[in-house]
């Protein structure tokens, strides 16, 4: 029997079960429960905004969006968002998903820390950002009822979540500080490491190889 939380049904498919197992094995409780909440918040907000989203694709996008922060799936030379996007796309293709749908999930994960842009793309892209912005930033909570919030948090608690997610971000990016350039992620490194030196976009332009 499918699991339902706050009126959102978790797809009862082999693909979803395997996705859950993969993420549960790689992520700690903080990231796992956060990722499940991202699916639920994103689905609730998508419904409130009249967006039709493929639930399996939304689930994989949400569950895999922070895999690039984990020891199992992070690299040293690219943004953590791309790490998770690559794992998700390969997983979906291996399970017979069309290249177009797998790429939409890739985009949803790769762009989930890029404000505004995902909301102008396909619903399967936007739904990840809608969920992340709700769980991490608390944006537009008025679109979710108090009862829905209570049911989601009861199923996937948020103990000391603000501090724990910040630590997870830092732990997942500290070994590749250059990949945070041009994103909000450099705020996290600067918070935890006073010696962190941000790359200055203006100085890159002024110091470029062009003479004028």
C-alpha contacts under 8 A as a table, 3 or more apart, distances in Angstrom:
res1	aa1	res2	aa2	distance
1	X	12	X	7.55
2	X	9	X	6.55
2	X	10	X	6.30
2	X	11	X	6.70
2	X	12	X	5.32
3	X	9	X	5.82
3	X	10	X	5.42
3	X	11	X	7.83
3	X	12	X	7.65
4	X	7	X	5.90
4	X	8	X	5.35
4	X	9	X	4.25
4	X	10	X	5.99
5	X	8	X	5.24
5	X	9	X	6.48
5	X	10	X	7.77
5	X	40	X	7.68
5	X	151	X	6.53
5	X	152	X	6.29
5	X	155	X	7.43
6	X	40	X	7.95
6	X	147	X	7.68
6	X	148	X	4.95
6	X	149	X	7.74
6	X	151	X	5.55
6	X	152	X	6.18
7	X	148	X	7.93
8	X	40	X	6.63
8	X	43	X	7.11
8	X	44	X	7.25
10	X	55	X	7.80
10	X	59	X	7.94
11	X	16	X	6.52
11	X	55	X	6.61
11	X	56	X	6.28
12	X	16	X	6.80
12	X	17	X	7.46
13	X	16	X	5.31
13	X	17	X	6.30
14	X	17	X	5.00
14	X	18	X	6.11
15	X	18	X	5.26
15	X	19	X	6.10
15	X	56	X	7.88
15	X	95	X	6.93
16	X	19	X	4.95
16	X	20	X	6.10
16	X	56	X	6.68
16	X	59	X	7.32
16	X	60	X	7.32
17	X	20	X	5.16
17	X	21	X	6.26
18	X	21	X	5.02
18	X	22	X	6.13
19	X	22	X	5.19
19	X	23	X	6.30
19	X	60	X	6.59
19	X	63	X	7.47
20	X	23	X	5.33
20	X	24	X	5.89
20	X	63	X	7.26
21	X	24	X	5.08
21	X	25	X	6.09
22	X	25	X	5.36
22	X	26	X	6.48
23	X	26	X	5.14
23	X	27	X	5.75
23	X	32	X	6.92
23	X	63	X	6.69
23	X	64	X	6.80
23	X	67	X	7.26
24	X	27	X	5.51
24	X	28	X	7.28
24	X	32	X	6.29
26	X	67	X	7.43
26	X	70	X	6.41
26	X	71	X	7.45
26	X	72	X	6.02
26	X	73	X	7.85
27	X	30	X	7.77
27	X	31	X	5.70
27	X	32	X	5.71
27	X	67	X	7.12
27	X	70	X	6.15
28	X	31	X	5.62
28	X	32	X	6.07
29	X	32	X	5.10
29	X	33	X	5.90
30	X	33	X	5.63
30	X	34	X	6.02
30	X	158	X	7.67
30	X	161	X	7.27
30	X	164	X	6.91
30	X	165	X	7.03
31	X	34	X	4.99
31	X	35	X	5.97
31	X	66	X	7.16
31	X	165	X	7.50
31	X	168	X	7.85
32	X	35	X	5.17
32	X	36	X	6.33
32	X	63	X	7.37
33	X	36	X	5.12
33	X	37	X	6.13
33	X	156	X	5.20
33	X	157	X	7.00
33	X	158	X	7.75
34	X	37	X	5.10
34	X	38	X	6.15
34	X	135	X	7.24
34	X	156	X	7.52
34	X	158	X	7.74
35	X	38	X	4.94
35	X	39	X	6.52
35	X	62	X	5.50
35	X	63	X	4.85
35	X	64	X	7.46
35	X	65	X	7.30
35	X	66	X	7.48
36	X	39	X	5.21
36	X	40	X	6.45
36	X	59	X	7.96
36	X	62	X	6.82
36	X	63	X	6.15
36	X	156	X	7.30
37	X	40	X	4.96
37	X	41	X	5.89
37	X	131	X	7.27
37	X	135	X	7.04
37	X	152	X	6.76
37	X	153	X	7.80
37	X	156	X	6.66
38	X	41	X	5.23
38	X	42	X	5.75
38	X	62	X	5.66
38	X	63	X	7.78
38	X	128	X	6.81
38	X	130	X	7.81
38	X	131	X	4.10
38	X	132	X	5.49
38	X	134	X	7.58
38	X	135	X	6.42
39	X	42	X	5.21
39	X	43	X	5.97
39	X	58	X	6.53
39	X	59	X	5.66
39	X	61	X	7.95
39	X	62	X	5.07
39	X	63	X	7.18
39	X	127	X	7.79
39	X	128	X	7.11
39	X	131	X	6.14
40	X	43	X	5.14
40	X	44	X	6.11
40	X	131	X	7.16
40	X	152	X	7.25
41	X	44	X	5.11
41	X	45	X	6.09
41	X	130	X	7.15
41	X	131	X	4.77
41	X	134	X	6.62
41	X	135	X	7.44
41	X	144	X	7.91
42	X	45	X	5.19
42	X	46	X	5.93
42	X	127	X	4.89
42	X	128	X	6.12
42	X	129	X	7.40
42	X	130	X	4.89
42	X	131	X	3.83
42	X	132	X	7.58
42	X	134	X	7.84
43	X	46	X	5.07
43	X	47	X	6.15
43	X	53	X	7.76
43	X	55	X	7.97
43	X	58	X	7.67
43	X	127	X	6.67
43	X	131	X	7.55
44	X	47	X	5.23
44	X	48	X	6.23
44	X	144	X	6.97
45	X	48	X	4.90
45	X	49	X	6.14
45	X	127	X	7.93
45	X	130	X	6.76
45	X	131	X	7.72
45	X	143	X	6.40
45	X	144	X	7.11
46	X	49	X	5.11
46	X	50	X	6.14
46	X	51	X	4.94
46	X	52	X	7.12
46	X	53	X	7.38
46	X	123	X	7.72
46	X	127	X	6.41
46	X	130	X	7.63
47	X	50	X	5.04
47	X	51	X	5.69
47	X	52	X	7.10
48	X	51	X	7.68
48	X	143	X	6.75
51	X	123	X	6.30
52	X	123	X	6.76
53	X	57	X	7.84
53	X	58	X	6.82
53	X	123	X	5.58
53	X	124	X	5.82
53	X	127	X	7.66
54	X	57	X	5.48
54	X	58	X	6.14
54	X	124	X	6.87
55	X	58	X	4.97
55	X	59	X	5.98
56	X	59	X	5.06
56	X	60	X	6.32
57	X	60	X	5.26
57	X	61	X	6.07
57	X	101	X	7.53
57	X	102	X	7.92
57	X	105	X	6.50
57	X	124	X	6.54
58	X	61	X	5.10
58	X	62	X	6.10
58	X	105	X	7.59
58	X	124	X	5.81
58	X	127	X	6.54
58	X	128	X	6.99
59	X	62	X	5.22
59	X	63	X	5.93
60	X	63	X	5.09
60	X	64	X	5.81
60	X	88	X	6.82
60	X	105	X	7.49
61	X	64	X	5.51
61	X	65	X	5.80
61	X	88	X	7.13
61	X	105	X	5.38
61	X	106	X	7.57
61	X	108	X	6.47
61	X	109	X	6.07
61	X	124	X	7.80
61	X	128	X	6.18
62	X	65	X	5.35
62	X	109	X	7.71
62	X	128	X	5.55
62	X	131	X	7.66
63	X	66	X	7.49
63	X	67	X	7.98
64	X	67	X	5.25
64	X	84	X	5.71
64	X	85	X	7.30
64	X	87	X	7.59
64	X	88	X	6.09
64	X	109	X	7.53
65	X	68	X	7.50
65	X	81	X	6.77
65	X	84	X	5.52
65	X	85	X	6.86
65	X	109	X	5.00
65	X	110	X	7.90
65	X	112	X	7.75
65	X	128	X	7.73
66	X	69	X	5.63
66	X	70	X	7.53
66	X	80	X	7.41
66	X	81	X	6.87
66	X	84	X	6.10
67	X	70	X	5.42
67	X	73	X	6.07
67	X	74	X	7.23
67	X	80	X	7.76
67	X	83	X	7.11
67	X	84	X	4.86
68	X	73	X	5.34
68	X	74	X	4.45
68	X	75	X	7.41
68	X	79	X	7.95
68	X	80	X	4.36
68	X	81	X	6.06
68	X	82	X	7.25
68	X	83	X	4.66
68	X	84	X	4.65
68	X	172	X	7.25
69	X	73	X	7.20
69	X	74	X	5.68
69	X	80	X	6.00
69	X	168	X	6.97
69	X	169	X	6.70
69	X	171	X	7.35
69	X	172	X	4.14
69	X	173	X	7.04
70	X	73	X	5.61
70	X	74	X	5.74
70	X	172	X	6.40
71	X	74	X	5.82
71	X	172	X	7.77
73	X	83	X	6.68
73	X	84	X	7.30
73	X	87	X	7.83
74	X	80	X	6.45
74	X	83	X	6.05
74	X	84	X	7.95
74	X	172	X	7.24
75	X	78	X	6.51
75	X	80	X	7.47
75	X	83	X	6.87
76	X	175	X	6.44
76	X	176	X	5.43
77	X	176	X	6.36
77	X	179	X	7.02
78	X	82	X	6.86
78	X	83	X	7.26
78	X	176	X	7.54
78	X	179	X	5.69
79	X	82	X	5.47
79	X	83	X	6.71
79	X	179	X	5.14
79	X	180	X	6.85
80	X	83	X	5.01
80	X	84	X	6.54
80	X	172	X	7.43
80	X	173	X	7.16
81	X	84	X	5.42
81	X	85	X	6.19
81	X	109	X	6.00
81	X	110	X	4.71
81	X	111	X	7.29
81	X	112	X	7.50
81	X	113	X	7.89
82	X	85	X	4.83
82	X	86	X	6.00
82	X	106	X	7.94
82	X	109	X	7.28
82	X	110	X	5.10
83	X	86	X	5.36
83	X	87	X	6.50
84	X	87	X	5.22
84	X	88	X	6.16
84	X	109	X	6.75
84	X	110	X	7.55
85	X	88	X	5.15
85	X	89	X	6.11
85	X	105	X	7.21
85	X	106	X	4.50
85	X	107	X	7.17
85	X	108	X	7.89
85	X	109	X	5.24
85	X	110	X	5.62
86	X	89	X	5.26
86	X	90	X	6.19
86	X	106	X	6.68
87	X	90	X	5.30
87	X	91	X	6.05
88	X	91	X	5.05
88	X	92	X	6.15
88	X	102	X	7.63
88	X	105	X	7.19
88	X	106	X	6.65
89	X	92	X	5.23
89	X	93	X	6.15
89	X	102	X	5.05
89	X	103	X	6.43
89	X	105	X	6.82
89	X	106	X	5.72
90	X	93	X	5.18
90	X	94	X	6.06
90	X	102	X	7.95
91	X	94	X	5.17
91	X	95	X	6.40
92	X	95	X	5.04
92	X	96	X	6.48
92	X	97	X	5.25
92	X	102	X	5.83
93	X	96	X	5.20
93	X	97	X	5.06
93	X	98	X	6.71
93	X	99	X	6.71
93	X	102	X	6.52
94	X	97	X	7.42
97	X	101	X	6.55
97	X	102	X	6.26
98	X	101	X	5.34
98	X	102	X	6.15
99	X	102	X	5.05
99	X	103	X	5.97
100	X	103	X	5.12
100	X	104	X	6.30
101	X	104	X	5.05
101	X	105	X	6.52
102	X	105	X	5.25
102	X	106	X	6.28
103	X	106	X	4.76
103	X	107	X	6.17
104	X	107	X	5.11
104	X	108	X	6.20
104	X	122	X	7.28
104	X	124	X	6.18
104	X	125	X	5.81
105	X	108	X	4.93
105	X	109	X	6.31
105	X	124	X	6.31
105	X	125	X	6.12
106	X	109	X	5.40
106	X	110	X	5.98
107	X	110	X	5.01
107	X	111	X	5.79
107	X	125	X	5.98
108	X	111	X	5.52
108	X	112	X	5.95
108	X	118	X	6.85
108	X	124	X	6.64
108	X	125	X	3.80
108	X	126	X	6.40
108	X	127	X	7.51
108	X	128	X	5.79
108	X	129	X	7.14
109	X	112	X	5.28
109	X	125	X	7.52
109	X	128	X	6.82
110	X	113	X	7.69
111	X	114	X	5.11
111	X	117	X	7.70
111	X	118	X	6.41
111	X	129	X	7.81
112	X	115	X	7.49
112	X	118	X	7.14
112	X	128	X	6.40
112	X	129	X	4.91
112	X	132	X	7.27
113	X	129	X	7.46
113	X	183	X	7.38
113	X	184	X	7.29
114	X	117	X	6.54
114	X	118	X	7.38
114	X	183	X	7.30
115	X	118	X	7.30
116	X	119	X	5.58
116	X	120	X	7.24
117	X	120	X	5.62
117	X	121	X	7.13
118	X	121	X	5.24
118	X	122	X	7.77
118	X	125	X	5.82
118	X	126	X	4.88
118	X	129	X	6.75
119	X	122	X	7.76
119	X	123	X	7.75
119	X	125	X	7.44
119	X	126	X	4.69
119	X	129	X	7.48
119	X	130	X	7.94
120	X	126	X	7.31
121	X	125	X	6.13
121	X	126	X	6.31
122	X	125	X	5.27
122	X	126	X	6.30
123	X	126	X	4.90
123	X	127	X	5.82
124	X	127	X	5.54
124	X	128	X	7.29
125	X	128	X	6.18
125	X	129	X	7.42
126	X	129	X	5.41
126	X	130	X	6.20
127	X	130	X	5.03
127	X	131	X	6.25
128	X	131	X	5.24
128	X	132	X	6.16
129	X	132	X	5.01
129	X	133	X	5.88
130	X	133	X	5.41
130	X	134	X	6.28
131	X	134	X	5.18
131	X	135	X	6.23
132	X	135	X	5.25
132	X	136	X	5.79
132	X	137	X	7.53
133	X	136	X	5.54
133	X	137	X	5.06
133	X	138	X	6.27
133	X	139	X	5.71
134	X	137	X	5.67
134	X	138	X	4.48
134	X	139	X	5.00
134	X	140	X	6.89
134	X	141	X	6.71
135	X	138	X	5.74
136	X	162	X	7.47
138	X	141	X	6.16
140	X	143	X	5.91
141	X	144	X	5.50
141	X	145	X	7.96
142	X	145	X	6.84
144	X	148	X	6.27
144	X	149	X	6.60
145	X	148	X	5.13
145	X	149	X	6.24
146	X	149	X	5.08
146	X	150	X	6.14
147	X	150	X	5.13
147	X	151	X	6.21
148	X	151	X	5.17
148	X	152	X	6.19
149	X	152	X	5.30
149	X	153	X	6.14
150	X	153	X	5.30
150	X	154	X	5.95
151	X	154	X	5.09
151	X	155	X	6.30
152	X	155	X	5.24
152	X	156	X	6.04
152	X	157	X	7.86
153	X	156	X	4.87
153	X	157	X	4.70
153	X	158	X	6.71
154	X	157	X	5.69
158	X	161	X	5.00
160	X	163	X	5.87
160	X	164	X	6.18
161	X	164	X	4.99
161	X	165	X	5.82
162	X	165	X	5.55
162	X	166	X	6.33
163	X	166	X	5.25
163	X	167	X	6.31
164	X	167	X	5.13
164	X	168	X	6.19
165	X	168	X	4.88
165	X	169	X	6.14
166	X	169	X	5.09
166	X	170	X	6.24
166	X	188	X	6.95
167	X	170	X	5.04
167	X	171	X	5.96
168	X	171	X	5.15
168	X	172	X	6.04
169	X	172	X	5.25
169	X	173	X	6.28
169	X	185	X	7.94
169	X	188	X	7.05
170	X	173	X	5.28
170	X	174	X	5.59
170	X	188	X	6.13
170	X	189	X	6.04
170	X	192	X	7.32
171	X	174	X	5.66
171	X	175	X	7.94
172	X	175	X	7.40
173	X	176	X	5.45
173	X	177	X	6.26
173	X	180	X	7.83
173	X	189	X	7.71
174	X	177	X	5.73
174	X	189	X	6.76
176	X	179	X	5.82
176	X	180	X	7.74
177	X	180	X	5.67
177	X	181	X	7.76
177	X	186	X	7.53
177	X	189	X	7.47
178	X	181	X	5.85
178	X	199	X	7.94
180	X	183	X	5.55
180	X	184	X	7.34
180	X	185	X	5.30
180	X	186	X	5.15
181	X	185	X	7.78
181	X	186	X	6.55
181	X	198	X	7.34
181	X	199	X	6.27
182	X	201	X	7.93
183	X	186	X	6.47
184	X	187	X	5.71
184	X	188	X	7.66
185	X	188	X	5.39
185	X	189	X	6.94
186	X	189	X	5.14
186	X	190	X	6.13
186	X	198	X	6.93
187	X	190	X	5.16
187	X	191	X	6.12
188	X	191	X	5.10
188	X	192	X	6.52
189	X	192	X	5.39
189	X	193	X	5.80
189	X	196	X	6.64
190	X	193	X	5.16
190	X	194	X	5.77
190	X	195	X	7.52
190	X	196	X	5.50
190	X	197	X	7.68
190	X	198	X	7.86
191	X	194	X	6.75
193	X	196	X	5.45
200	X	203	X	5.32
200	X	204	X	6.39
201	X	204	X	5.07
201	X	205	X	6.47
202	X	205	X	5.25
202	X	206	X	6.23
203	X	206	X	4.93
203	X	207	X	5.77
204	X	207	X	5.20
204	X	208	X	5.89
205	X	208	X	5.29
208	X	211	X	7.95
